[in-house]
């Protein structure tokens, strides 16, 4: 069992920044065994991949729509993964979800069995 809790969402003007956090826990959970991902879902749209980071933190991969603006990172000592979002645009408005998987290269939502509850990010123009 993996519990994921996101935080850090909010309302920001276009061009601004936010940092999302996702704290992971679980009785038998070992953070270093999991690839961590961020997804987002806007109203009326499908959930889409944003970024993922390998279990070691040595490999990251981001969607083209956020490359150069968003950075994913992780802190093994805190069992936490972050999403630094800069130069935000109104089209970044969505609920952002943290997810965990034992798969090394997963970018599809159904490859991630564990999900947080989501945090709302709203970017005003």
PERALIN-V618100 format. One record per residue. RES is the residue in three letters. SS is DSSP state (hx for helix, st for strand, lp for the rest). NEAR is the number of other ideal C-beta (glycine too) atoms within 8 Angstrom. D_FIRST is the distance of its C-alpha to the first C-alpha in Angstrom with 1 decimal. Layout:
BEGIN
res ss near d_first
RES SS NEAR D_FIRST
RES SS NEAR D_FIRST
END
This chain:
BEGIN
res ss near d_first
UNK lp 6 0.0
UNK lp 10 3.8
UNK st 8 6.7
UNK st 13 10.0
UNK st 9 13.3
UNK st 15 16.6
UNK st 9 20.0
UNK lp 9 23.5
UNK lp 10 24.7
UNK st 8 28.2
UNK st 5 31.7
UNK st 11 33.6
UNK st 6 36.9
UNK lp 9 37.4
UNK lp 5 37.6
UNK lp 8 35.4
UNK lp 9 32.2
UNK st 11 28.7
UNK st 9 25.8
UNK st 16 22.3
UNK st 10 19.5
UNK st 16 15.7
UNK st 10 13.9
UNK st 16 10.4
UNK st 8 8.4
UNK lp 8 5.7
UNK lp 4 7.0
UNK lp 5 6.9
UNK lp 12 6.8
UNK lp 6 10.3
UNK hx 9 11.8
UNK hx 7 14.7
UNK hx 6 13.2
UNK lp 13 12.4
UNK st 14 15.1
UNK st 14 14.9
UNK st 16 16.9
UNK st 16 18.7
UNK st 13 20.0
UNK st 13 22.4
UNK st 11 23.8
UNK lp 8 27.3
UNK lp 3 28.8
UNK lp 3 29.8
UNK lp 8 28.3
UNK lp 4 25.5
UNK lp 8 22.5
UNK st 9 23.6
UNK st 10 22.5
UNK st 14 23.6
UNK st 15 22.5
UNK st 13 20.1
UNK st 13 20.0
UNK lp 10 19.4
UNK lp 8 17.2
UNK lp 6 20.4
UNK lp 9 21.7
UNK lp 4 24.8
UNK lp 7 24.6
UNK st 10 24.3
UNK st 7 25.3
UNK st 10 26.3
UNK lp 9 27.7
UNK lp 5 31.5
UNK lp 4 31.7
UNK lp 12 30.2
UNK lp 8 31.5
UNK lp 3 33.6
UNK lp 8 32.3
UNK st 12 28.5
UNK st 8 26.9
UNK st 16 23.3
UNK st 10 22.4
UNK st 11 19.7
UNK st 9 20.0
UNK lp 8 18.1
UNK lp 4 19.3
UNK lp 6 17.8
UNK lp 10 14.6
UNK st 10 16.2
UNK st 14 17.5
UNK st 12 20.7
UNK st 14 22.9
UNK st 10 26.6
UNK st 13 28.6
UNK lp 8 32.4
UNK lp 6 35.3
UNK lp 14 33.4
UNK lp 7 35.0
UNK hx 8 35.0
UNK hx 5 33.3
UNK hx 11 30.2
UNK lp 8 29.7
UNK st 9 26.4
UNK st 10 22.9
UNK st 16 20.9
UNK st 14 17.2
UNK st 15 14.9
UNK st 14 12.6
UNK st 13 10.9
UNK st 12 11.7
UNK lp 5 12.6
UNK lp 7 16.0
UNK lp 6 18.7
UNK lp 6 20.9
UNK lp 11 19.1
UNK lp 8 20.9
UNK lp 7 20.3
UNK hx 8 17.9
UNK hx 4 16.8
UNK hx 8 15.9
UNK lp 13 13.0
UNK lp 4 10.0
UNK st 8 8.2
UNK st 8 10.8
UNK lp 11 12.2
UNK lp 7 14.8
UNK lp 9 17.7
UNK st 12 20.8
UNK st 8 24.3
UNK st 17 26.8
UNK st 8 30.4
UNK st 15 33.3
UNK st 8 36.7
UNK lp 4 39.8
END
